[in-house]
């Protein structure tokens, strides 16, 4: 019996010490921890987007798309134009035919655009495209062979407010002549 009392006594003392340490740790956090005023910003790259598109195509049993300079010519200008013309709105495809005829004559090209008031992971962008029948058709078109993507990440002011939307442009195509 004496042994049991001793074990219980040490157990209570140990529990008390652990409780005091836990309370002291919480007090330290509340007193000294200052949350960052810096907003967590997510930056994705064109390569990350291309990989996610190809992963989606592999999962669907489709061939992967190869990057090509033909589709990448002036894509950054195309993305900037889309952002400028549609800041705060859903992006449209105005000017796509002119761009395609200038940059990729003889190519069958489809364009998919994603805009977000914030930053999304490549998986979320591709998921969004899957939910749109017209974008899904381009994303999963079996005869396409090449790709170029361009990402304009969201921009923020010093208080963390979004000043420019995230824009993802993907040009998927195949040479037809």
C-alpha positions in Angstrom: 0.0 0.0 0.0 2.8 2.3 0.9 4.4 1.7 -2.5 1.1 2.6 -4.3 0.9 5.9 -2.3 4.4 6.7 -3.3 3.7 6.0 -7.0 0.5 8.1 -6.9 2.4 10.9 -5.1 5.1 11.0 -7.8 2.6 10.7 -10.5 0.7 13.8 -9.2 4.0 15.7 -8.8 5.0 14.8 -12.3 1.6 15.8 -13.7 1.8 19.1 -11.8 5.2 19.9 -13.2 4.1 19.1 -16.8 1.0 21.2 -16.3 3.1 24.2 -15.0 5.5 23.9 -18.0 2.6 23.7 -20.4 1.0 26.8 -18.9 4.3 28.6 -18.9 4.8 27.7 -22.6 1.4 29.1 -23.5 2.0 32.2 -21.5 5.3 32.7 -23.3 3.5 32.4 -26.7 0.8 34.9 -25.7 3.2 37.4 -24.3 6.1 37.3 -26.7 4.8 35.8 -30.0 3.9 38.4 -32.6 2.2 37.0 -35.6 3.8 37.9 -38.9 2.2 40.7 -40.8 3.6 39.2 -44.0 1.0 37.3 -45.9 1.9 33.8 -47.0 2.3 34.0 -50.7 2.3 31.1 -53.0 4.3 31.3 -56.2 3.9 28.6 -58.9 6.0 28.3 -62.0 5.2 27.4 -65.6 7.1 24.2 -65.2 4.9 23.2 -62.2 1.8 23.9 -64.4 3.1 21.9 -67.3 3.9 18.9 -65.0 0.4 19.0 -63.5 -1.2 19.1 -66.9 0.9 16.2 -68.0 0.1 14.3 -64.8 -3.6 14.9 -65.5 -3.1 13.6 -69.1 -1.2 10.5 -67.9 -4.0 9.7 -65.4 -6.4 9.8 -68.3 -4.2 7.6 -70.5 -3.3 10.4 -72.8 0.2 11.2 -74.1 2.2 13.9 -72.4 2.7 17.2 -74.1 6.2 18.5 -75.0 7.2 22.1 -74.5 7.8 24.0 -77.7 9.2 27.4 -78.4 6.6 28.0 -81.1 3.8 28.2 -78.6 6.0 30.1 -76.1 6.7 32.9 -78.4 5.1 36.0 -76.9 3.1 34.0 -74.4 4.3 36.4 -71.6 2.9 39.3 -73.6 -0.4 37.4 -74.1 -0.6 36.8 -70.3 0.1 40.4 -69.5 -2.6 41.5 -72.0 -5.1 39.1 -70.5 -4.3 40.5 -67.0 -4.6 44.1 -68.1 -7.9 43.6 -70.0 -9.6 41.6 -67.3 -8.3 42.6 -63.9 -10.9 41.7 -61.4 -13.0 39.9 -64.0 -13.0 36.5 -65.5 -10.4 36.4 -68.2 -11.6 36.0 -71.8 -10.0 34.9 -75.0 -10.1 38.2 -76.9 -7.1 38.5 -79.1 -6.4 34.7 -79.1 -7.0 34.2 -82.9 -4.7 37.1 -83.7 -2.0 35.8 -81.4 -2.3 32.3 -82.8 -2.2 33.4 -86.4 0.9 35.5 -85.7 2.8 33.1 -83.5 1.7 29.6 -84.6 0.4 29.6 -88.2 -0.1 26.0 -89.3 -0.9 24.9 -85.8 -4.1 23.7 -84.2 -4.0 25.5 -80.8 -6.3 25.6 -77.9 -6.0 28.1 -75.1 -7.1 27.7 -71.5 -6.9 30.5 -69.0 -7.4 30.5 -65.2 -7.7 33.6 -63.1 -7.8 33.7 -59.3 -8.1 36.5 -56.7 -5.3 34.9 -54.8 -2.9 32.1 -55.5 -3.8 28.5 -56.2 -1.7 25.4 -56.5 -1.4 23.8 -59.9 -3.6 20.9 -58.8 -6.4 23.4 -58.0 -6.0 25.1 -61.4 -6.2 21.9 -63.3 -9.2 20.8 -61.2 -10.9 24.1 -62.1 -10.3 23.4 -65.8 -11.7 19.9 -65.4 -15.0 21.4 -64.1 -15.4 23.5 -67.3 -16.5 21.4 -70.3 -14.9 23.7 -72.9 -11.6 23.7 -71.0 -11.7 20.0 -70.3 -12.1 19.3 -74.1 -8.9 21.2 -74.8 -7.0 19.7 -71.8 -7.9 16.1 -72.8 -7.8 16.5 -76.6 -5.9 13.3 -77.5 -4.2 14.5 -80.7 -2.4 17.4 -79.0 1.3 17.1 -78.8 2.8 20.3 -77.5 2.4 22.8 -74.7 3.5 26.1 -73.3 2.3 27.6 -70.0 2.8 31.0 -68.5 2.0 32.0 -64.9 1.6 35.5 -63.6 1.4 35.1 -59.8 -0.9 37.2 -57.7 0.6 40.4 -56.5 0.0 42.0 -53.0 0.4 45.3 -51.4 2.3 45.8 -48.1 -0.8 45.0 -46.1 -1.4 41.7 -47.9 -4.3 42.9 -50.1 -4.3 41.4 -53.5 -3.5 44.1 -56.1 -3.3 41.8 -59.2 -4.9 38.4 -59.8 -3.1 35.2 -60.5 -3.3 34.4 -64.2 -2.4 31.0 -65.7 -2.3 30.7 -69.5 -1.8 27.3 -71.2 -1.5 27.0 -75.0 -1.9 23.4 -76.1 -1.4 22.4 -79.7 -0.2 20.3 -82.6 1.4 21.1 -85.9 -1.0 20.5 -88.7 1.1 21.7 -91.7 
